[in-house]
Amino acid sequence: QVQLVESGGGLVQPGGSLRLSCVVSGGTFDWMGWTRQAPGKQRELVASISESGLVYYADFVKGRFIISEDSAKKTGYLEMKSLEPDDTAVYYCNAYTRSIGANGVRNLWGQGTQVTVSS
């Protein structure tokens, strides 16, 4: 029932900005993280945020990316600025979610959105 729907990816020039969105359709989330994967490389955690507002940033994006959520905790965002070619990857949102009217937490992944930084 609950699913994560990502959007906001695309092609940008170096130094540009982009905002990714992750909508938790049919539920809410307690924690959300963003993970990226470039061709031939392992997935790496970019940033995460908990329901209490605690945030984590990988060193390679610190000061450039901002993770946030809306008041209802149904949508998470990853605002990216000063983008570099090395940021090119498929970005996935991951969240621990709760469906409406149900107990328990489920770990779900979005479908991924392509971010390409190139001239």
N, C-alpha and C positions, 0 to 999 in steps of 0.2 A: 504493500500500500504506500508506504513512505518511499520517496525517491529524491535524489539530489539532481537538480538540473542546473548545469553550468552555462554561463554565457560571458561575453566580453572579450574573448580572444580575437586575434587578428594580426595584421602586419603593421608594424610601426618602425619608424626610423630610429637609429641610435639617439639617445637622449630624450626620446618621447615618453609619453605616459599612457597607461592603460588601466582600466578597472575591471576586475573579474567579479562576477556575482555567482553565488551558489544558493539557490532557493531550495529549501527543505519542503517539498510538496507533500501535504497530507500529515504534517507533524511539526515537531519542534526539535531543537538540538541542544545538548548540554555542552558540547565541545566540538570545535571544528578546526581542522588543519588543512593546509594547502601543501601539496607535494608535486614536484615536477620531475619529468623524465625526458632527457634528450636522447636522440638516437645513439645506440651503442653504449649508453651510460646507465648506471643504476639510478633508481628513484632516490630523491633526496627531499627531506622535509624543509619547507621554506618558512612557514610560520604557522602558529596555532593560537587559538583563543578559547578560554573556558567561560562557563556561564558566570563566574565570579569576576571576569574581566582580566584574568591573568593572561599575559601574552608571551609568546616566544618567537624569536626571530633567529634564523640562521645568520652566521657572521657575514656571509656573502651578500645578504640583502639588507642588513641593518643600516638604518638611516635612509633607505631608498623605498622600501615597501612598508605599507601600513595595513594591518588586518583589523577588521571591525565587524560589528553586527548591528542589526536593527533592534529596536526595543522589544519586539515580540519574539526575537530569536528564531525567526523563520528564514532569515536571509543573512548570509555572511558575505563579506566583501574583502577583496585583496586589491588595494590601490598600489600600483606600481609606477614609479617615476625614475627618471634617469636610466632608462632601460639600456642594456648593453647587449651586443650579439650573443654573449655567453648566457643570457637569460632565455634564449630561444629554447623552447621545450613544450611538451604537452603538460598542462597544469591540471591537476586533479584536486577536487575538494573531497574531504573525508570528514565524516561526522558521526558522533554517537547521537542517535535520534530516538524520539518517542512518538509513537503514533497517537492520534487523537482517540481518547477513550480507552487506551490500553496501558498496561503496566510494562515495565521493563525497558531496557535500552538496547538498540540495535546499531551495529556499526555498518555504515553504508559508504559507498564511493560514488562520485559523480562520473559522468561519461568522459570527462576530459575536454579541455579546450586548448587549441593550438595558439601559442604565442610565438610570433616570428619577429625578430629584431634585425632589420637589414636595411641598407641603403638602396 
